[in-house]
Amino acid sequence: MPRSPRPAPDAARTVRDAAAGIVVLGVANFVAITTEVLPVGLLPQVARGVGVTESTAGLLVTVYAFVVAACAVPLTIATRTLPRKPLLLATLVTYVLSNLAVALAPSFALVAAARVLGGLGHAIFFSVSIAYAARLVSPLYTGRALTLVTAGGTLGFVLGVPLSTSLGAAVGWRWSFAAVAAVCALTAVLVARLLPAVRVEAAPARDRASARDGRARLAVVVGTNTVMFCGQYTVYTYISVLLLATGLSEGAVGPALLVFGALGLVGLWAAGRYLDRSPRGLTLATMAVIVAGLVGVALALPSIAGVVVAAGVWLAAFGAVPATFQAAALRTQGATSDVAGAFVNATSNFGIGVGAAVGSLVVADLGPAPLALTGAGIVAVALLAVLLARGAFPRGAGH
């Protein structure tokens, strides 16, 4: 087996220098996100296959998210001294075992247990992969590297879920999980061959005041990240309800979601272009567009064209959010890059879970338009936090 390429010793390692490693990390993010949301498109088949209701089968997504939220930080801290590349490979092996176990499980209880296993791997995976991408390049290129790696996760939403859902509809849901397990195994081989090993850095030696300030900035970033994801998923969890409320047919919802997912690549492009040069401006602009898009959805209902356009604007802007907050957390210097990534991972998933719960209450009691306005209001709170917290969200990337 050939040796993994080593990163250039130059302190100014560029994205081009680390291209192979960044590409395989992007592929790993693709399979990770596909694994996380795979049950979404297969809920009816899974429910019938193991003899439960669709609402019960939906818990497979909820349980996964809360396992990640609860375990990301403690598991990352517990594994902080382990070599990064073997640890990343171990998380990919966990995905393989989880998906394979779901494919073979005879009961819902065993399917749920297999999903918990996947959630444990996921809790570590994103903490390690975020920090890994940052370690492959010099600090000047952190934002661009994170954007490219995050693109793999976006493609997981755009392509991974529709393809695996189509496969499940054609040959059965168990084969869909088995196929994703096989792709995860192939990805582990690529990571083993192409990803350079990186050193585990010690926590930076700083005086107490500097360390305290860094932790305070990190707390602001991850707290804002929680609110941001809560607002996003208050609405996005029920986007099918919004689309159906316009009179769009059920058969057209899937293609619409595919288009919305693809539009997220526009936000990723913006992040890649501006995140290293103007992180604060990018963050403020992105969040302002999301608020405007959500308000536009509420005002446009029940017009199909108006809702589709407004939702497209909203979701295109959201494509920049994951990389933006990951980079902001790393630049606070409030923790090692792995632990900072763990906090981003945990708070994102916690926000997703809370947002889905808030959205379920609003859409049931008030309807689609108030749902979109509620999400806009929550994101506006996060936007206000960014406006006020100049230290946590500085103008330049060199903070």
SVG drawing of the C-alpha trace seen along z (x, -y; Angstrom):
<svg xmlns="http://www.w3.org/2000/svg" viewBox="-54 -45 63 55">
<polyline fill="none" stroke="black" stroke-width="0.4" points="0.0,0.0 1.5,-3.4 2.2,-5.9 -0.3,-8.7 1.0,-11.9 2.5,-14.2 1.4,-17.8 4.0,-20.3 6.3,-21.4 5.9,-25.0 3.9,-27.0 1.9,-28.5 0.2,-25.3 -2.5,-26.1 -5.7,-24.2 -3.9,-23.0 -1.1,-21.5 -3.7,-19.6 -6.1,-18.8 -6.1,-15.0 -6.8,-15.1 -9.5,-17.7 -11.2,-15.7 -11.3,-12.5 -12.6,-14.4 -15.3,-15.8 -16.2,-12.3 -16.3,-11.2 -18.6,-14.1 -20.9,-13.0 -21.3,-9.5 -21.6,-10.8 -24.5,-13.1 -26.1,-10.5 -26.0,-8.1 -27.5,-10.6 -30.6,-11.5 -31.0,-8.3 -34.1,-7.2 -36.0,-10.4 -36.8,-9.2 -37.4,-5.6 -39.7,-6.1 -42.8,-4.4 -40.8,-1.4 -38.8,-1.1 -42.1,-1.4 -43.7,1.4 -40.6,3.5 -40.3,3.6 -44.0,3.3 -44.2,-0.2 -46.0,-3.5 -44.3,-6.1 -44.2,-8.5 -42.4,-5.9 -40.0,-5.3 -39.3,-9.0 -37.7,-8.7 -34.7,-7.1 -33.7,-10.6 -34.5,-12.3 -32.6,-9.7 -29.6,-10.0 -29.5,-13.8 -29.7,-13.8 -27.1,-11.1 -24.8,-13.3 -25.7,-16.4 -25.2,-14.6 -22.0,-12.8 -20.0,-15.0 -18.1,-17.0 -17.4,-14.2 -16.4,-11.7 -14.1,-14.2 -12.4,-15.1 -12.0,-11.4 -10.3,-10.7 -8.4,-14.0 -4.9,-12.3 -5.5,-9.6 -4.0,-9.7 -6.4,-11.6 -6.3,-9.4 -6.9,-6.0 -9.7,-7.7 -11.3,-9.1 -11.1,-5.6 -12.8,-4.1 -15.7,-6.5 -16.1,-5.4 -16.0,-1.7 -18.8,-2.6 -20.9,-4.0 -20.3,-0.7 -21.4,1.4 -24.4,-0.8 -25.8,-0.8 -25.2,2.9 -26.9,3.7 -29.9,1.6 -30.1,3.6 -30.1,6.9 -32.1,5.9 -35.3,8.0 -37.0,5.6 -37.4,1.9 -35.5,2.1 -32.4,3.4 -32.8,0.8 -32.8,-1.9 -29.8,-0.4 -27.9,-0.4 -28.8,-4.0 -27.5,-4.8 -24.2,-3.2 -24.1,-5.4 -24.8,-8.4 -21.9,-7.6 -19.6,-7.5 -21.1,-10.7 -20.5,-12.5 -16.7,-12.0 -16.6,-12.1 -17.5,-15.8 -15.3,-17.0 -12.3,-15.2 -13.0,-16.0 -13.5,-19.8 -10.2,-20.0 -8.5,-17.7 -9.4,-20.1 -8.0,-23.0 -4.7,-21.1 -4.1,-20.3 -3.7,-24.0 -2.2,-27.1 -4.6,-29.4 -4.9,-31.7 -6.8,-29.0 -8.9,-27.5 -12.2,-28.9 -11.7,-27.7 -10.6,-24.2 -13.7,-24.0 -15.9,-25.1 -14.7,-22.4 -15.0,-19.7 -18.5,-21.0 -19.5,-20.7 -19.3,-16.9 -22.0,-17.1 -24.2,-19.4 -23.9,-16.8 -25.1,-14.2 -28.3,-16.2 -28.5,-17.0 -27.6,-13.6 -27.1,-11.0 -30.6,-11.0 -32.5,-11.1 -30.4,-8.4 -30.6,-6.1 -34.3,-6.8 -34.8,-5.8 -32.8,-2.7 -34.9,-1.8 -38.1,-2.3 -36.8,-0.1 -35.3,2.9 -36.2,2.4 -35.0,0.2 -32.6,2.8 -30.6,2.8 -30.4,-1.0 -28.8,-0.8 -26.5,2.0 -25.4,-0.1 -24.6,-3.0 -22.6,-0.7 -20.6,0.4 -19.9,-3.2 -18.8,-3.9 -16.4,-1.0 -14.9,-2.2 -14.5,-5.7 -12.6,-4.2 -10.2,-2.7 -9.7,-6.0 -9.1,-7.8 -6.5,-5.1 -4.7,-5.5 -4.9,-9.3 -5.4,-11.2 -2.1,-12.5 -1.6,-11.9 -1.6,-15.0 -0.3,-15.8 -2.5,-16.2 -1.8,-19.6 -1.7,-20.4 -3.9,-23.2 -2.2,-26.5 -0.2,-27.9 -1.8,-31.2 -2.3,-33.4 -5.5,-33.0 -7.1,-36.2 -6.4,-35.2 -7.7,-31.7 -10.9,-33.1 -11.5,-35.5 -11.1,-32.7 -13.6,-30.5 -16.1,-33.4 -15.8,-34.0 -16.3,-30.3 -19.4,-30.2 -20.9,-33.1 -20.2,-31.4 -21.7,-28.0 -24.6,-29.6 -25.4,-31.6 -25.0,-28.4 -27.6,-26.7 -30.1,-29.5 -29.3,-29.6 -29.9,-25.9 -33.0,-26.1 -34.5,-28.8 -33.5,-27.0 -35.0,-23.6 -38.1,-25.1 -39.1,-25.6 -37.0,-23.2 -38.2,-20.2 -41.6,-20.9 -40.7,-22.3 -42.9,-19.6 -45.9,-21.0 -45.1,-24.5 -44.8,-23.2 -48.0,-21.2 -49.8,-24.2 -49.2,-26.0 -51.0,-23.3 -47.8,-21.6 -48.4,-17.9 -46.7,-15.3 -44.8,-14.0 -43.3,-17.4 -42.0,-17.8 -39.0,-15.6 -37.7,-17.4 -38.3,-20.7 -36.2,-19.6 -33.5,-18.4 -33.4,-21.9 -33.3,-23.6 -30.4,-21.4 -28.5,-22.2 -29.0,-25.9 -27.2,-25.4 -24.0,-25.1 -24.4,-28.9 -24.0,-29.6 -21.0,-27.3 -19.4,-29.2 -19.9,-32.4 -18.3,-30.9 -15.3,-29.7 -14.9,-33.1 -15.3,-35.4 -14.9,-33.4 -11.1,-33.9 -11.3,-37.6 -14.5,-38.9 -15.9,-36.4 -18.0,-38.9 -19.5,-40.5 -20.3,-37.1 -22.0,-35.9 -24.2,-39.0 -25.1,-39.0 -26.0,-35.3 -28.2,-35.5 -29.9,-38.6 -30.8,-36.9 -32.1,-33.9 -34.4,-36.1 -35.6,-37.9 -36.2,-34.6 -38.2,-33.1 -40.4,-36.3 -40.8,-36.1 -42.1,-32.5 -44.7,-33.6 -45.8,-36.6 -45.9,-34.5 -48.1,-31.7 -50.1,-30.2 -48.5,-31.2 -46.4,-28.3 -44.0,-30.5 -43.6,-33.0 -42.9,-30.3 -40.4,-28.4 -38.5,-31.6 -38.4,-32.8 -37.4,-29.3 -34.7,-29.1 -33.2,-32.4 -33.4,-31.2 -31.8,-27.8 -29.1,-29.1 -28.0,-31.4 -28.1,-28.7 -25.5,-26.7 -22.8,-29.1 -23.8,-28.7 -22.1,-25.4 -18.6,-26.4 -19.1,-30.0 -19.8,-28.9 -17.2,-26.1 -14.5,-28.6 -15.7,-31.2 -15.4,-28.5 -11.9,-27.5 -10.8,-31.2 -11.9,-32.0 -9.0,-29.9 -11.2,-29.0 -10.3,-25.3 -8.3,-22.9 -9.7,-22.6 -11.2,-19.2 -13.1,-20.4 -14.3,-23.5 -15.5,-21.3 -17.3,-19.1 -19.1,-22.0 -20.2,-23.1 -21.4,-19.5 -23.2,-19.2 -25.0,-22.6 -26.0,-22.1 -27.7,-18.8 -29.3,-20.2 -30.6,-23.1 -32.0,-20.7 -33.8,-18.7 -35.2,-21.8 -36.2,-23.5 -38.1,-20.4 -40.0,-20.3 -40.8,-24.1 -41.9,-23.7 -44.2,-20.8 -46.1,-22.9 -46.3,-26.0 -47.4,-24.3 -50.0,-22.2 -51.6,-25.2 -51.0,-28.2 -50.2,-26.9 -47.5,-27.3 -47.2,-31.1 -46.7,-31.6 -44.2,-28.7 -42.0,-30.6 -42.3,-33.8 -41.3,-32.0 -38.2,-30.6 -37.4,-34.1 -37.7,-35.6 -35.4,-33.0 -32.7,-33.5 -33.1,-37.3 -32.1,-36.7 -29.0,-34.9 -28.3,-37.8 -28.5,-40.3 -26.1,-38.2 -23.5,-38.4 -24.1,-42.2 -23.3,-42.7 -20.5,-40.2 -17.7,-41.8 -15.0,-39.9 -16.5,-36.5 -17.3,-37.4 -14.4,-39.7 -14.1,-41.5 -11.0,-39.8 -9.9,-36.1 -6.6,-36.7 -8.2,-37.0"/>
</svg>
